[in-house]
């Protein structure tokens, strides 16, 4: 198992002037982790499955869009809580009681900082490049997203083996991140099915 922090997170160093791109630049870290595993004598022959959380899922989907050949031999992926930042920002405006048109100003500020618009951070179109078996799971009533956004990601995945599991009875996003620790059976079964 290889666990790593993406650039500008945790113990990893800063990159790109500290700019966070919700998966675009961070996709390089996904490719880098695969290259690293494949370059080591003690790991190169291991079976590879991905557990890509939140922006890690976004980054993986974008990496699959940019460099599909890097995922050859990767057996499957399980991903909790992927997120379109535009939807998250719209939901934030709603929660704070701010007018919806403020998203236009926010979009321009993000474009000036990153050179990308909010829509260019959405993993929904990137999901079309996901060809490995993929298990998405998400808090249905998550205050930071909308079910339609996650459903659109799932629907865009062309892999024949895919699943979307809704976590019910909560609005707390963190409950999605800790779902594996509380209810590991489904995810372990998914990995066991494709990595055995």
Order of alpha helices (4+ residues) and beta strands (2+ residues): alpha-beta-alpha-beta-alpha-alpha-beta-alpha-beta-alpha-alpha-alpha
